[in-house]
Amino acid sequence: MCLCLVASAPLTAGGISAEQWYSNGEQAAKQAMQLKPNRHKARNIILFIGDGMGVSTVTAARILQGQQRGESGEENLLSFEHFPYLALSKTYNTNQQTPDSAGTMTAIMTGEKTLAGVIAIDKTARRNDCKSARGHALHTLLEQAEQAGRSTGIVTTTRLTHATPAATYAHSPEREWEGDSEMPPEALATGCKDIAAQLIDFPYGDGPDVAMGGGRRYFQPTSANDPEAPAMHGTRKDGRDLIAEWLANRKNAAYVWNDAQLEALDVSHTDHLLGLFNASHMHYEADRSQDVGGEPSLSEMTARAIEILRRNRRGYFLMVEAGRIDHAHHAGNAYRALTDTIELSRAVSTARAMTSANETLIIVTADHSHAFAMAGYATRGNPILGKVVSNDAFGEPEARTKLAEDGKPYTTLGYLTGPGYAFDKEMVQSSKRRKPVAGRAQDLGDIDTTDRRFHQQSLVPLKSETHSGEDVAVYADGPGAYLVHGVMEQNVIYHIMRQAMGL
């Protein structure tokens, strides 16, 4: 009788019967009872950072991924949402309620919170003041791993010198000092080094074994032509060719600048790999196919990094950043932010498939969130990037889009701050004019809001959308993952990784 009742029960959206909801919930609770903490020492740690990947971004990305497969989307989970341990992290800087990436990543990598805009320097220094930073450098987990004989790696879709990756290996009172051309004369005279030079002049061991991302211009002198765009030149005023120095000063070193070279690389004979795939930031995942030189995906870079690092029997530490989630949000462009989040999920899945949960701790988190919201009362399965279609008085989908009090349709996704509604070309023009177009002046009735070039509406007109200050999620799997629990200060993540690895 029970089987007949279940089989004949009406299906809800997503194809799950009413009885199945109860059964699924019961099974999930039983599975949770079987969880046992893995107290083994972590041979390896892979830290994934979704820059700007707040909870609303994760939720919207999971729905979009499901809808791309033809599902309603809400029932979907990203790869790291299957991890058994979860916590919330408080992201504020010591001097800012709403944080920036330099201060937050410093907390994650050193165990100490610090000022916004400061990279691996403690809070007693002053931002943009070279002299005040002397003697106040904070030891990073990557540096400690190198000293302990572990292999280390950095993978990012931003410039390798950008705040988040820089906080793993560099020390600077100013995040903008990515190359010597970006530094004031007094800082150079005082003895501060630019961030790119610090990657090459790494003082512990032979430095990071793998470093992949963008930012070629900060590694090449002004006399060097860019391989992808010969009309462009490097920006280094000191004449150093940091790429040549990487190859000359490291054993079995390789340099690649496009995806074909990365794919052809013989990892069995490569101990040190530098990959610089763009003069500036790498492309968004949604636009990667348009790159002339050819850029690898975050998943492909992650796989290559693991193949090289795992040759060290002592283990490794790898940081992987989906950095352009943040940039898409700053532009008010949900499509690119969410597709980069989905690619991060693929990279996590790749890493888990290439490693053992018995010896590799994987942590996935964000440095901060964004002023990005999912709102309205859209019906189940409504396109997450689309305009809101609500339900009628009987709980059934309406036949038309929902109108706001101003008589205009609105999208499920939007921003509190930012430049407002536009398409890519209009965004560039608006940026040049420095005139954001926020508010509800535009009618979206005939606009395809699911287009990758569409930038959502915002409330407060700003040239760039801002970070937000709410907590972000921390997902963990592997040895020591059980230490991730509750609501914790962001700097605790460092201490969890350090204890798990036994450094």
Sequence and secondary structure as in RCSB ss.txt:
>XXXX:A:sequence
MCLCLVASAPLTAGGISAEQWYSNGEQAAKQAMQLKPNRHKARNIILFIGDGMGVSTVTAARILQGQQRGESGEE
NLLSFEHFPYLALSKTYNTNQQTPDSAGTMTAIMTGEKTLAGVIAIDKTARRNDCKSARGHALHTLLEQAEQAGR
STGIVTTTRLTHATPAATYAHSPEREWEGDSEMPPEALATGCKDIAAQLIDFPYGDGPDVAMGGGRRYFQPTSAN
DPEAPAMHGTRKDGRDLIAEWLANRKNAAYVWNDAQLEALDVSHTDHLLGLFNASHMHYEADRSQDVGGEPSLSE
MTARAIEILRRNRRGYFLMVEAGRIDHAHHAGNAYRALTDTIELSRAVSTARAMTSANETLIIVTADHSHAFAMA
GYATRGNPILGKVVSNDAFGEPEARTKLAEDGKPYTTLGYLTGPGYAFDKEMVQSSKRRKPVAGRAQDLGDIDTT
DRRFHQQSLVPLKSETHSGEDVAVYADGPGAYLVHGVMEQNVIYHIMRQAMGL
>XXXX:A:secstr
 HHHHHHHS B TTS BHHHHHHHHHHHHHHHHT     S  SEEEEEEETT  HHHHHHHHHHHHHHTTS STT
   GGGG SEEEEEE   SS SS  HHHHHHHHHHS    TT BSB TTS TT HHHHTT B   HHHHHHHTT 
EEEEEEEEETTSHHHHTTT  BS TT SSGGGS HHHHHHT   HHHHHHT  STT  SEEEEE GGGGSBTT B
 SS TT B  BSS   HHHHHHHHSTTEEEE SHHHHHH  GGG SEEEEE  SSS   GGGGGG SS    HHH
HHHHHHHHHTT TT EEEEEEETHHHHHHHTT HHHHHHHHHHHHHHHHHHHHHS TTTEEEEEE S EESEEE 
S   TT  TTSB   B TTS B SS  B TTS B BSEEEEEES SB HHHHHHHHHHT    SS S  TT  TT
STT B  EEEE SS  EE S EEEEEESTTGGG  SEEETTHHHHHHHHHHT 
